Amino acid sequence: MQGNKYRVLIVSSHPVQYAAPLYRLMAQHPKLDILVAYCSLQGAEKGVDPGFGVEVAWDVPLLEGYPWVHVPNRSPRPGIDRFFGLINPELWKLVRQGGFDCLIAYGYAYLSFWIAMIAAKLSAIPIVMLTDQTTIKPRLDRGHWKKFLKPVILPIIYRIPDIVGACSAAGVNFVESLGLKRERIVLIPFVVDNDYWTSQSRQVNREVSRSQLNIPVDASVVLFCAKLQPWKRPQDVLRAFAKAEVPNAYLVFAGEGPMRKDLEAEACTLGVADRVRFLGFVNQSRLPSVYRAADLFVLPSEHDPCPVVVCEAMLCGCPVVLSDEIRGRFDIVHPGETGFIYPCGNIDALAAILREVLPDHERLKRMSEAARKRMETWSYRECLNGYVEAIEKAVQRRKR
């Protein structure tokens, strides 16, 4: 330690809108002296996001208020959607010569993260590896071979770092189920900037927001906010919305992706196109207005470990309906109180929830307040405490 601070290197794939405020707080923490090493500047610079399928540059500051460095990417096919898309060999020198007390790596999905972790191992630098995984099942589009390899390789991978930081209670249980001792796992909640979302949502005029979407003020509004990708199952909420047949109800899709044309066509086939709105990609500064226009947020994903949109929606007073595959958000979505959980892919069950809740505006109002209340203890405060605990445990373990 330098003085009373841990010098920490955080290796990140690229700037992310919900991580930047956290780094600013970490830079001010009395026990931390951080440096963020970015392997790519995608997001801070304009570029095509492979998930959205459109050019994206976030409209909130991503590189201000904390120390960071861009490590050049030498990959012949750069990208954050593949293992060899990030090859940053200069990380080796940075780790070996930087005088760090601890290395934080966000998983193992890129070659660059392995470069940094091997360099840390050889330098006897403690490693904290973060994971949002809650199940051994791979995403369906990621290759069937993974379901055979993961049970063998994951228990080995998770023993490499000194401490594993799990983003949810389900994540803690998952890592422990792989054979890692509980003392080597720390809960580091995956959160967003509560103050930002709360303050921004309070400035939103709900009537104006609905008017901008061409939705009546007294309507019931369902929101899907995510990339329009197969594993997010946006078709489920569309089909459940049509099946529920709730009078004066509207469905809003905020997000872009390869399924958009098919969804638009299916909305016509189902006879609900006049009550469905497709907004395309919505940048962060506009999202509070979209959340406040909605009564209920639905995320039907079949693979979605810890989606931050759930936190954003709840902070804006929007109760949440999740599929039971989104285990990483069971910490905050309590059935009947702050939202609902239903069996993934069960259109009838989702339609029944919409049919039961959407007409009951008083119940929705109570759930809206409960959602905000729950988020008071799922914030950067708990996240920072988790980081500090993980770093201290990693350092102590390495000393022993």
NORLIN-V462155 format. One record per residue. N is the residue number from 1. RES is the residue in one small letter. SS is DSSP state (alpha for helix, beta for strand, coil for the rest). D_LAST is the distance of its C-alpha to the last C-alpha in Angstrom with 2 decimals. Layout:
n->N res->RES ss->SS d_last->D_LAST
n->N res->RES ss->SS d_last->D_LAST
//
This chain:
n->1 res->m ss->coil d_last->16.09
n->2 res->q ss->beta d_last->19.77
n->3 res->g ss->coil d_last->21.07
n->4 res->n ss->coil d_last->19.82
n->5 res->k ss->beta d_last->19.72
n->6 res->y ss->beta d_last->17.37
n->7 res->r ss->beta d_last->19.21
n->8 res->v ss->beta d_last->19.40
n->9 res->l ss->beta d_last->21.39
n->10 res->i ss->beta d_last->23.14
n->11 res->v ss->beta d_last->24.89
n->12 res->s ss->beta d_last->27.99
n->13 res->s ss->coil d_last->30.90
n->14 res->h ss->coil d_last->33.59
n->15 res->p ss->coil d_last->34.54
n->16 res->v ss->coil d_last->34.96
n->17 res->q ss->alpha d_last->37.10
n->18 res->y ss->alpha d_last->34.79
n->19 res->a ss->alpha d_last->31.65
n->20 res->a ss->alpha d_last->33.29
n->21 res->p ss->alpha d_last->33.67
n->22 res->l ss->alpha d_last->30.01
n->23 res->y ss->alpha d_last->29.01
n->24 res->r ss->alpha d_last->31.41
n->25 res->l ss->alpha d_last->29.74
n->26 res->m ss->alpha d_last->26.23
n->27 res->a ss->alpha d_last->27.72
n->28 res->q ss->alpha d_last->28.89
n->29 res->h ss->coil d_last->25.75
n->30 res->p ss->coil d_last->24.61
n->31 res->k ss->coil d_last->20.89
n->32 res->l ss->beta d_last->21.52
n->33 res->d ss->beta d_last->22.97
n->34 res->i ss->beta d_last->23.76
n->35 res->l ss->beta d_last->25.60
n->36 res->v ss->beta d_last->27.12
n->37 res->a ss->beta d_last->27.96
n->38 res->y ss->beta d_last->30.93
n->39 res->c ss->coil d_last->31.87
n->40 res->s ss->coil d_last->35.34
n->41 res->l ss->coil d_last->37.48
n->42 res->q ss->beta d_last->39.30
n->43 res->g ss->coil d_last->40.22
n->44 res->a ss->coil d_last->40.43
n->45 res->e ss->beta d_last->43.08
n->46 res->k ss->coil d_last->45.93
n->47 res->g ss->beta d_last->45.51
n->48 res->v ss->beta d_last->46.31
n->49 res->d ss->coil d_last->43.71
n->50 res->p ss->coil d_last->43.73
n->51 res->g ss->coil d_last->43.35
n->52 res->f ss->coil d_last->46.09
n->53 res->g ss->coil d_last->48.22
n->54 res->v ss->coil d_last->49.44
n->55 res->e ss->beta d_last->48.56
n->56 res->v ss->beta d_last->45.99
n->57 res->a ss->coil d_last->44.84
n->58 res->w ss->coil d_last->43.35
n->59 res->d ss->coil d_last->45.40
n->60 res->v ss->coil d_last->42.58
n->61 res->p ss->coil d_last->40.55
n->62 res->l ss->coil d_last->37.48
n->63 res->l ss->coil d_last->36.45
n->64 res->e ss->coil d_last->37.04
n->65 res->g ss->coil d_last->34.93
n->66 res->y ss->coil d_last->31.56
n->67 res->p ss->coil d_last->30.48
n->68 res->w ss->beta d_last->30.76
n->69 res->v ss->beta d_last->31.57
n->70 res->h ss->beta d_last->33.46
n->71 res->v ss->coil d_last->32.17
n->72 res->p ss->coil d_last->35.26
n->73 res->n ss->coil d_last->35.60
n->74 res->r ss->coil d_last->36.98
n->75 res->s ss->coil d_last->37.69
n->76 res->p ss->coil d_last->41.28
n->77 res->r ss->coil d_last->41.56
n->78 res->p ss->coil d_last->39.63
n->79 res->g ss->coil d_last->38.84
n->80 res->i ss->coil d_last->36.24
n->81 res->d ss->coil d_last->37.66
n->82 res->r ss->coil d_last->36.43
n->83 res->f ss->alpha d_last->33.33
n->84 res->f ss->alpha d_last->34.87
n->85 res->g ss->alpha d_last->36.42
n->86 res->l ss->coil d_last->33.53
n->87 res->i ss->coil d_last->32.73
n->88 res->n ss->coil d_last->31.27
n->89 res->p ss->coil d_last->30.20
n->90 res->e ss->coil d_last->29.79
n->91 res->l ss->alpha d_last->26.57
n->92 res->w ss->alpha d_last->25.00
n->93 res->k ss->alpha d_last->25.92
n->94 res->l ss->alpha d_last->25.08
n->95 res->v ss->alpha d_last->21.45
n->96 res->r ss->alpha d_last->21.01
n->97 res->q ss->alpha d_last->22.84
n->98 res->g ss->coil d_last->22.42
n->99 res->g ss->coil d_last->19.51
n->100 res->f ss->coil d_last->17.85
n->101 res->d ss->coil d_last->14.62
n->102 res->c ss->beta d_last->14.96
n->103 res->l ss->beta d_last->17.48
n->104 res->i ss->beta d_last->19.47
n->105 res->a ss->beta d_last->21.72
n->106 res->y ss->coil d_last->24.53
n->107 res->g ss->coil d_last->24.39
n->108 res->y ss->coil d_last->25.25
n->109 res->a ss->coil d_last->29.05
n->110 res->y ss->coil d_last->29.63
n->111 res->l ss->alpha d_last->29.09
n->112 res->s ss->alpha d_last->27.97
n->113 res->f ss->alpha d_last->24.94
n->114 res->w ss->alpha d_last->23.90
n->115 res->i ss->alpha d_last->24.62
n->116 res->a ss->alpha d_last->22.26
n->117 res->m ss->alpha d_last->19.39
n->118 res->i ss->alpha d_last->19.82
n->119 res->a ss->alpha d_last->19.97
n->120 res->a ss->alpha d_last->16.72
n->121 res->k ss->alpha d_last->15.01
n->122 res->l ss->alpha d_last->16.62
n->123 res->s ss->coil d_last->15.62
n->124 res->a ss->coil d_last->11.87
n->125 res->i ss->coil d_last->12.84
n->126 res->p ss->beta d_last->11.35
n->127 res->i ss->beta d_last->14.25
n->128 res->v ss->beta d_last->16.03
n->129 res->m ss->beta d_last->19.05
n->130 res->l ss->beta d_last->21.92
n->131 res->t ss->beta d_last->24.45
n->132 res->d ss->coil d_last->27.71
n->133 res->q ss->coil d_last->28.41
n->134 res->t ss->coil d_last->29.69
n->135 res->t ss->coil d_last->31.36
n->136 res->i ss->coil d_last->31.22
n->137 res->k ss->coil d_last->34.88
n->138 res->p ss->coil d_last->35.51
n->139 res->r ss->coil d_last->38.13
n->140 res->l ss->alpha d_last->41.50
n->141 res->d ss->alpha d_last->42.35
n->142 res->r ss->alpha d_last->39.16
n->143 res->g ss->coil d_last->40.32
n->144 res->h ss->coil d_last->40.53
n->145 res->w ss->alpha d_last->38.25
n->146 res->k ss->alpha d_last->35.22
n->147 res->k ss->alpha d_last->35.72
n->148 res->f ss->alpha d_last->35.35
n->149 res->l ss->alpha d_last->32.43
n->150 res->k ss->alpha d_last->30.22
n->151 res->p ss->alpha d_last->29.53
n->152 res->v ss->alpha d_last->28.29
n->153 res->i ss->alpha d_last->26.40
n->154 res->l ss->alpha d_last->24.86
n->155 res->p ss->alpha d_last->22.38
n->156 res->i ss->alpha d_last->21.14
n->157 res->i ss->alpha d_last->21.16
n->158 res->y ss->coil d_last->19.21
n->159 res->r ss->coil d_last->16.26
n->160 res->i ss->coil d_last->16.04
n->161 res->p ss->coil d_last->14.63
n->162 res->d ss->coil d_last->11.30
n->163 res->i ss->beta d_last->13.65
n->164 res->v ss->beta d_last->17.38
n->165 res->g ss->beta d_last->19.73
n->166 res->a ss->beta d_last->22.83
n->167 res->c ss->coil d_last->26.05
n->168 res->s ss->coil d_last->27.64
n->169 res->a ss->alpha d_last->27.35
n->170 res->a ss->alpha d_last->28.94
n->171 res->g ss->alpha d_last->26.30
n->172 res->v ss->alpha d_last->23.51
n->173 res->n ss->alpha d_last->25.52
n->174 res->f ss->alpha d_last->26.18
n->175 res->v ss->alpha d_last->22.63
n->176 res->e ss->alpha d_last->21.77
n->177 res->s ss->alpha d_last->24.91
n->178 res->l ss->coil d_last->23.57
n->179 res->g ss->coil d_last->20.96
n->180 res->l ss->coil d_last->17.89
n->181 res->k ss->coil d_last->16.21
n->182 res->r ss->alpha d_last->17.39
n->183 res->e ss->alpha d_last->14.05
n->184 res->r ss->alpha d_last->13.51
n->185 res->i ss->beta d_last->17.01
n->186 res->v ss->beta d_last->18.31
n->187 res->l ss->beta d_last->22.05
n->188 res->i ss->coil d_last->23.21
n->189 res->p ss->coil d_last->27.00
n->190 res->f ss->coil d_last->29.15
n->191 res->v ss->coil d_last->31.74
n->192 res->v ss->coil d_last->34.49
n->193 res->d ss->coil d_last->35.86
n->194 res->n ss->alpha d_last->37.44
n->195 res->d ss->alpha d_last->39.35
n->196 res->y ss->alpha d_last->40.95
n->197 res->w ss->alpha d_last->42.15
n->198 res->t ss->alpha d_last->43.35
n->199 res->s ss->alpha d_last->45.26
n->200 res->q ss->alpha d_last->46.73
n->201 res->s ss->alpha d_last->47.90
n->202 res->r ss->alpha d_last->49.64
n->203 res->q ss->coil d_last->51.70
n->204 res->v ss->coil d_last->53.01
n->205 res->n ss->coil d_last->56.55
n->206 res->r ss->alpha d_last->56.47
n->207 res->e ss->alpha d_last->60.18
n->208 res->v ss->alpha d_last->60.00
n->209 res->s ss->alpha d_last->57.08
n->210 res->r ss->alpha d_last->59.09
n->211 res->s ss->alpha d_last->62.16
n->212 res->q ss->alpha d_last->60.37
n->213 res->l ss->coil d_last->59.49
n->214 res->n ss->coil d_last->63.06
n->215 res->i ss->coil d_last->62.02
n->216 res->p ss->coil d_last->64.05
n->217 res->v ss->coil d_last->62.56
n->218 res->d ss->coil d_last->63.11
n->219 res->a ss->coil d_last->61.60
n->220 res->s ss->beta d_last->58.52
n->221 res->v ss->beta d_last->55.99
n->222 res->v ss->beta d_last->53.25
n->223 res->l ss->beta d_last->50.70
n->224 res->f ss->beta d_last->48.68
n->225 res->c ss->beta d_last->46.42
n->226 res->a ss->coil d_last->44.49
n->227 res->k ss->coil d_last->45.12
n->228 res->l ss->coil d_last->48.07
n->229 res->q ss->coil d_last->46.19
n->230 res->p ss->alpha d_last->46.74
n->231 res->w ss->alpha d_last->43.36
n->232 res->k ss->alpha d_last->44.07
n->233 res->r ss->coil d_last->47.29
n->234 res->p ss->alpha d_last->49.50
n->235 res->q ss->alpha d_last->52.51
n->236 res->d ss->alpha d_last->51.45
n->237 res->v ss->alpha d_last->51.90
n->238 res->l ss->alpha d_last->55.19
n->239 res->r ss->alpha d_last->56.56
n->240 res->a ss->alpha d_last->55.45
n->241 res->f ss->alpha d_last->57.02
n->242 res->a ss->alpha d_last->60.29
n->243 res->k ss->alpha d_last->60.23
n->244 res->a ss->alpha d_last->59.59
n->245 res->e ss->coil d_last->62.79
n->246 res->v ss->coil d_last->61.95
n->247 res->p ss->coil d_last->64.87
n->248 res->n ss->coil d_last->64.30
n->249 res->a ss->beta d_last->60.75
n->250 res->y ss->beta d_last->59.20
n->251 res->l ss->beta d_last->56.24
n->252 res->v ss->beta d_last->54.38
n->253 res->f ss->beta d_last->52.24
n->254 res->a ss->beta d_last->50.09
n->255 res->g ss->beta d_last->48.57
n->256 res->e ss->coil d_last->49.65
n->257 res->g ss->coil d_last->49.17
n->258 res->p ss->coil d_last->51.02
n->259 res->m ss->coil d_last->52.25
n->260 res->r ss->alpha d_last->54.27
n->261 res->k ss->alpha d_last->57.65
n->262 res->d ss->alpha d_last->57.36
n->263 res->l ss->alpha d_last->56.45
n->264 res->e ss->alpha d_last->59.40
n->265 res->a ss->alpha d_last->61.70
n->266 res->e ss->alpha d_last->60.50
n->267 res->a ss->alpha d_last->61.01
n->268 res->c ss->alpha d_last->64.62
n->269 res->t ss->alpha d_last->65.01
n->270 res->l ss->coil d_last->63.71
n->271 res->g ss->coil d_last->66.13
n->272 res->v ss->coil d_last->63.59
n->273 res->a ss->alpha d_last->63.44
n->274 res->d ss->alpha d_last->65.25
n->275 res->r ss->alpha d_last->62.45
n->276 res->v ss->beta d_last->59.47
n->277 res->r ss->beta d_last->58.13
n->278 res->f ss->beta d_last->56.10
n->279 res->l ss->beta d_last->54.54
n->280 res->g ss->beta d_last->52.66
n->281 res->f ss->coil d_last->49.52
n->282 res->v ss->coil d_last->49.00
n->283 res->n ss->coil d_last->46.93
n->284 res->q ss->alpha d_last->44.53
n->285 res->s ss->alpha d_last->46.91
n->286 res->r ss->alpha d_last->49.49
n->287 res->l ss->alpha d_last->47.31
n->288 res->p ss->alpha d_last->47.54
n->289 res->s ss->alpha d_last->51.30
n->290 res->v ss->alpha d_last->51.03
n->291 res->y ss->alpha d_last->48.71
n->292 res->r ss->alpha d_last->51.01
n->293 res->a ss->alpha d_last->54.01
n->294 res->a ss->coil d_last->52.57
n->295 res->d ss->coil d_last->52.63
n->296 res->l ss->beta d_last->50.19
n->297 res->f ss->beta d_last->47.46
n->298 res->v ss->beta d_last->47.10
n->299 res->l ss->beta d_last->44.42
n->300 res->p ss->coil d_last->45.23
n->301 res->s ss->coil d_last->42.53
n->302 res->e ss->coil d_last->41.61
n->303 res->h ss->coil d_last->38.31
n->304 res->d ss->coil d_last->36.84
n->305 res->p ss->coil d_last->33.24
n->306 res->c ss->coil d_last->33.04
n->307 res->p ss->coil d_last->36.24
n->308 res->v ss->alpha d_last->36.31
n->309 res->v ss->alpha d_last->40.09
n->310 res->v ss->alpha d_last->39.62
n->311 res->c ss->alpha d_last->37.98
n->312 res->e ss->alpha d_last->40.66
n->313 res->a ss->alpha d_last->43.48
n->314 res->m ss->alpha d_last->42.32
n->315 res->l ss->alpha d_last->41.88
n->316 res->c ss->coil d_last->45.46
n->317 res->g ss->coil d_last->46.65
n->318 res->c ss->coil d_last->47.08
n->319 res->p ss->beta d_last->46.24
n->320 res->v ss->beta d_last->44.59
n->321 res->v ss->beta d_last->45.52
n->322 res->l ss->beta d_last->42.84
n->323 res->s ss->beta d_last->42.91
n->324 res->d ss->coil d_last->40.58
n->325 res->e ss->coil d_last->38.65
n->326 res->i ss->coil d_last->37.16
n->327 res->r ss->alpha d_last->34.46
n->328 res->g ss->alpha d_last->32.22
n->329 res->r ss->alpha d_last->34.82
n->330 res->f ss->coil d_last->35.43
n->331 res->d ss->coil d_last->33.29
n->332 res->i ss->coil d_last->36.18
n->333 res->v ss->coil d_last->39.30
n->334 res->h ss->coil d_last->40.57
n->335 res->p ss->beta d_last->43.74
n->336 res->g ss->coil d_last->46.87
n->337 res->e ss->coil d_last->45.17
n->338 res->t ss->coil d_last->43.63
n->339 res->g ss->beta d_last->44.80
n->340 res->f ss->beta d_last->45.25
n->341 res->i ss->beta d_last->43.57
n->342 res->y ss->beta d_last->45.79
n->343 res->p ss->coil d_last->45.52
n->344 res->c ss->coil d_last->45.00
n->345 res->g ss->coil d_last->48.30
n->346 res->n ss->coil d_last->50.43
n->347 res->i ss->alpha d_last->53.12
n->348 res->d ss->alpha d_last->55.08
n->349 res->a ss->alpha d_last->52.18
n->350 res->l ss->alpha d_last->51.49
n->351 res->a ss->alpha d_last->55.22
n->352 res->a ss->alpha d_last->55.45
n->353 res->i ss->alpha d_last->52.80
n->354 res->l ss->alpha d_last->54.69
n->355 res->r ss->alpha d_last->57.97
n->356 res->e ss->alpha d_last->56.70
n->357 res->v ss->alpha d_last->54.89
n->358 res->l ss->coil d_last->56.59
n->359 res->p ss->coil d_last->59.90
n->360 res->d ss->coil d_last->58.23
n->361 res->h ss->alpha d_last->57.67
n->362 res->e ss->alpha d_last->56.92
n->363 res->r ss->alpha d_last->54.10
n->364 res->l ss->alpha d_last->52.71
n->365 res->k ss->alpha d_last->52.80
n->366 res->r ss->alpha d_last->50.83
n->367 res->m ss->alpha d_last->48.21
n->368 res->s ss->alpha d_last->48.05
n->369 res->e ss->alpha d_last->47.15
n->370 res->a ss->alpha d_last->44.61
n->371 res->a ss->alpha d_last->42.92
n->372 res->r ss->alpha d_last->42.61
n->373 res->k ss->alpha d_last->41.37
n->374 res->r ss->alpha d_last->38.58
n->375 res->m ss->alpha d_last->37.21
n->376 res->e ss->alpha d_last->36.72
n->377 res->t ss->alpha d_last->33.28
n->378 res->w ss->coil d_last->32.35
n->379 res->s ss->coil d_last->32.01
n->380 res->y ss->alpha d_last->29.98
n->381 res->r ss->alpha d_last->28.79
n->382 res->e ss->alpha d_last->26.93
n->383 res->c ss->alpha d_last->25.86
n->384 res->l ss->alpha d_last->24.42
n->385 res->n ss->alpha d_last->22.55
n->386 res->g ss->alpha d_last->21.03
n->387 res->y ss->alpha d_last->20.04
n->388 res->v ss->alpha d_last->18.39
n->389 res->e ss->alpha d_last->16.48
n->390 res->a ss->alpha d_last->15.36
n->391 res->i ss->alpha d_last->14.34
n->392 res->e ss->alpha d_last->12.39
n->393 res->k ss->alpha d_last->10.55
n->394 res->a ss->alpha d_last->10.00
n->395 res->v ss->alpha d_last->8.76
n->396 res->q ss->alpha d_last->6.29
n->397 res->r ss->alpha d_last->5.16
n->398 res->r ss->alpha d_last->5.41
n->399 res->k ss->alpha d_last->3.79
n->400 res->r ss->coil d_last->0.00
//
